[in-house]
């Protein structure tokens, strides 16, 4: 991607987080940027010293991004919540440096069932693969540089339950997410499958889980159970751990439970693979109290007396967010800090989320805001951040699946 975007001046190490946000000093006033996308105006505010622009629009429900081995940007588009059969995988191409935009959007795959994200992996024989997790299955295609469509049929690596009462009967949480990491010198693939409900005892063992397996889909083991909807997965190579954004249920009111960012170390992953005993994220039997209460794990008032409840052994989160913030994309900010896209509460009146935040050992701070506006005293959704992709040390792309746009945020 460096051939498209010039590298910009950057800070080094953990100081990078201090330069981005007031994590190490006094607060700074955010700077608003008035943008046009799909014929609409949105004003996004970012820290002083950073700029925001629209690099692609005219999309639908654009979700997550990935960089191909040949440096192109791939994006998923789930079309709409009313139709789960018209999803696409797109290539954002034709970068115009003068205009600061992608001039071409190529459809690589279409007629897909809710493609939430894509991932690339190159095996030990040098063959590159494009992985597409769909509601009902995980598939992969052989990939070579410059492809504008797959040359062959996909390999089906896994099948997933795809029924339920919402999203045109595909289930409440129909996204599937894939990521790759290295554990003990072995390449591992991680796949998240959302729950079928708001709060229930799942009858399908793979729902509400994160699994770990070989890149060809074999030797699959449930790494974490009772993860209601871990939409965002990100391997932290420097820390040797898997990060997962996860959502609490909706039955405890507007202030609880907290949504979370989970971290599972390589050592924990290896232990689960050898023992076959998964880690526990708690849902629906236990929940994490709001972030202001120190991320305490508590028994659920409805499900907490169930024999399956084991709250003392629930994995405590790396970070807790305000209830209903809906964390999705996770990406490196640099220096051990992370950016997390908070998609926003399903009911705008709650007001939580609708922003991109920076997460560090010191807590969270706003990075990009403006996706929720107040008009005549009422909250109005104008955008919802979803996926984040770092394309240079001080440069990111952020998708907006409400406005159908992709933003570029960079240090000036």
N, C-alpha and C positions, 0 to 999 in steps of 0.2 A: 504493500500500500504506500510505501514511501515514494514510489514513482508517481503517485497522484498528489500526495500532500507533502509539502515541504516540511522538514523537521523544524520545530520551533524551539526557542530557548526554553530550557527546563531546569527545575530544581533537582537535587539529587538526594536519594535515600528518604528517610522519614521527613526530612525538611520539605519534601515535595508536598506533603499534606499540609504543612504549616503555610506554604506559599499559596496553596489553593484556597484554604479556608482558615478562619480564626481558631484553629484547633490549638494553636500555641500562643495566642495573644488576644488582643482586644477585637471585638466584633467590627466587621466592616459592612457598610451598606451595600446590598446587592444592586446590580446595574440592570435595568430593564432593556429588553431588545424586542422591538415590534416587528413581527414576522407575518408573512402572507403564505398560506398553504391551502390549496384546494378552494380558493376563492374566499377564504375566511382569514380573520386576523387573530393572532394569538400573541400575547406579550409574555415572554419568558425572561426571568431574572436569573442572573448568574453572578458569581463572585467578581469583584473588581479585578480587571486584568484578563478576563476571559470573554470570549465572543461566542455568539450562538447564531446559526443560520440554518435555513432549510436547504437540504441538498437533494431531496426527492419528495415529490408529492404525487397526487393522482392515484394513490394506492388505496386499498380497502382496509382490512384489519391486519396491518403489517405487524409482525410479532418479533421474532428474533433474527439475529444476524450472525454470519460466520464468514471468515476469510478462507478462500480456497487455497490449495497449495501453490497455484499460480497467481495469487495475490488479488483475486477478484472478490467482490462483496456479494454474498448470497443472502437472500432474505426470504422469510416465510410470510405468507398472507393467508389468513384463515377465512377471508371473504366476509362472513357475517355470522352472528349467532343464530340467525333464522335458517341457515342452510349449511349443512356440514358435509357437502359433497363438491364444493367448488374452490377448495383451497389450492394454493399455488406455491411453488418454489421459484423465486425470481433472481435474476442477476442484475445488480445495479452497475451500470457500465457507462462508458463514454464520458469520463470525467473531464469537465471544462474548468481548468484552473482559473481562468479570467472571470467566469460567471460564478464559480464556486458551487457547481451543481453536477450531478450525474445527468447526462442528456439522453440516456437510453435505458430502458427497462426491458429485459428479455425474459420471457416465460420459459423456464427450464423444465418444469413439470406442472401439470394442471390436473383438475378433476380429482383432487386429493381429499381425504377425510381428515380435516383439521390438523394440518401440519403446523405444529407449534414452533419447532426449531429444526435446524439441521446441524450436522457436525461432519468434519472431515477426519480421516485417519489413513495413514500410509503404513502398510504392513511390512514385514521383514523381507519381502520379495520386491519391494519398491512399488507395489500396486496401491494406488490411492483409491479411496472409497468415499462416497457421499452417503451418509446415513440420514434417513428421514423417519422419525417416529410419528406414526399416525395413531388415531384413536384405537383402531382394531389390530394394528400390527406394527412391527419395526422392520423396515426394509433398508437395503443398501444397494447402491449402484456403483459399478466400476466408473472411475473418473479419470480423465486425462486433461492436460492443459488445453485451454481454449474451447472445451466442450460448450455447446449451446443447448444440447439436449443429450440424454443418455443414449448410448449406442446399443445397449441390450436391455433385457428384462431384469427386474430387480430380484435380488435374493431376499426371501422372507426369513428373518432370523427369529422372530417371536410373534405370537398372537396374544392379543389382550381383549378382555371383555369390553364390549362396545354397546351396551344397552343401558337404559335408565329412563327417567321421566322428564328430563330436561334436555335442552340443546337438540331438539328434534329426536329425542329418545336415545341419545348417545350416552347419557349419564350426566350427572352434575358436574363432574370435573373430568373433562374428556381430553385434556392435554397430556401428552407424553413428552418427556425431555431426555436427551442423551448427552453424555459428556465422556471424555477420556482422560485417564491419568495413569501414572506408573506406581505400582505398589510392589516393593521388594524386587525391583528390576523387571517386573512383568507388566505388560500393557493391560489395563483393565478398562472395561466399558461400564458406565453407570446409566441406568434407566429409571426415571421416575414415572409412576403411574398414579393419577389422582383418584380420590375416593368417589364412590357412586352416590354419595348423599351428604347431608350436612353433618349428621351425627347418627351413627349406626354401627352395629357389629357387622363387618363385611363378611359376606359369604364367599367371595372370590379372594383367595389368599394374596393375589398379586396387586389388588387394589389398595390404595393408600400406602404404597411402599416405595422404596428405592432399592433396586437390585444391582448386583455387581456380577460381571461375567467376562468371558473372553471376548475379544472383538468380533468373533464370528458367531456370537450368541450362545455358545456352548458353556457348560459348567456354571449355569446361573444360580446365584444364591441371593436370598433376600437379605440385604444389608441392614435396612431399617424398616420396621413395621410401624403402623399407626401414625404415618405422616400424611395428614389430611390432603394436602395439595402442594407438593414440593415442585413448583413450576420451574424455578431457576436452579440450574446446576452449574458449578464452575470449579474446575480443578485448580488448586493453588499449588503450582509446582514448587515455588520457593518454600512454602510451609509444609509440603507433603501431606495435603489434606483435601478433602472434598467439602465444598461449601454448598449449602442448599437453602433456598428461601422457602419458607413454609407458612401456611395460613392456619389460624385457629378457626373454630367453628363459629356459628352465628346465633347460638341460642342463649348467650349469656348477657345480652344487652349491648349497649353502645360502647362501654368502657372495658370490656373483657371478652375473650382472652387476648393477650398480646399475640401479634404475628411475630415470626422469628427468623433469624438467620442461624442455621445449624452448621457445625463444623465437625467432620469425622476424620480423624488422623489415619495415616497409612497403617500404623500399628493396630488401631482398632479395626480397620478393614481386614487386615490379615487375620486377626483373631476371629472375626465373624466367619471368614471363609474357611478357616480350619475347624471351627466348632459347629458351624451351622446354626448358631443361635444369634438371631438378629438383634440389633439395637432397637430401642423403643422411643418413639417421639411422643407417645402419650395419648393421642386422639383416639376415641372420644372420651376416654376414661379419666384423663388428667388434662390440665391446661396450665398455661403460663400466665400468671397475673400480669397486669399492665406494666409497661416498661418503668413507670414511675415507682413501682413497688419492688424493683430489684429482681425481676424475672423469676419470681418464686413459683415453683411447680405445686399445684394444688389439685385435690380430687375434684372432678366435675360433680356439680350438685345433682345431676340426673344419673350419670353413668359411674360415678366414683365408687359406688358400693358393689359394682359388678366384680365377680371373682377375677376377671381379667385385668382389673386395675392394679397397677404396680408403680405408683407415683414416685416412690423413693428412687427407682432405677431409671426414670425417664431422663433422657439426655438433656442437660441444661443448655440453653442456646448460647451461641457466641454473642448475639445481640437480640434484644427484644424491641419491637416497634409498637406504636399505639395500635389499639384494636382496630381491625378492619382496614389497615393501611394497604394490605395486599402486596407484599413484596414479590417482585418477579425477577428481572434481570440483575445479575451480579457481575461486576467487572472490576479489575484492578485500578486503583487510583494512584498507586505507587507508594513506596515506603511502608508497606504493610497495611495500608488503608484501602478501603473498598468503596465503590459506588454501588448503590442499590436503587433500582427503580421501584418506587411505591406507586402501584397502579391506581390506588384510591378505593375508598369504600363504595360498595354497591349502592348505598343510599347517600347521595351527596350531602344531605343535611348533617350526617355524622362529621364530614369534613376532614377525616384523617387520610393521609397519603396524598396522592396527586402531586408528587414531587420526586426528584432524584436527590438522595441524601448521601453524604460521605460518612462512612463508618470507620472508626479507629478504636484503639484501646481506651480513648477518652470519651467515647460515646458517639452520637450522631449529630450532624449539622446539615442544614440545607445546602444543596449544591445548585439545583435548578428548580425554580418554582414558577407558578403562573398557570398551571393546568386547571385550576379551579378558581373561578372569579366570583365576586359578590356583585349582584346586579339587583338594585331596588331591595336590598336587604336579603336576597335569596341566593344560595349557592348555585352556580351554573357551571357545568362541566364543559370546558373548551378543549381539553386534551387529556390523554392518559398515557404516561410513559410506560414502556414495556421492556424492550430489549436494549442492552448496552454492549457495544463492541469497541475496544481500544484499538486504534489504528496507528498510533504513535505515542511516545511517552507522555505527551500533554494534549492528546487529541482523542476524541471519542465520537462515535455515532450512537444516537438514541432514537429508537422507534416510538411512534405515537399511534397506537392502534385504534384510537377514537377519531383522530383527524386524518389518518391515512398518510402520514408524513414521516420523513426521517430527518433528524437534526444533526448538525455537526457542532460540537462544543470543543473549543481549543483555546490554549493559552496564547495570547497575542504577543 
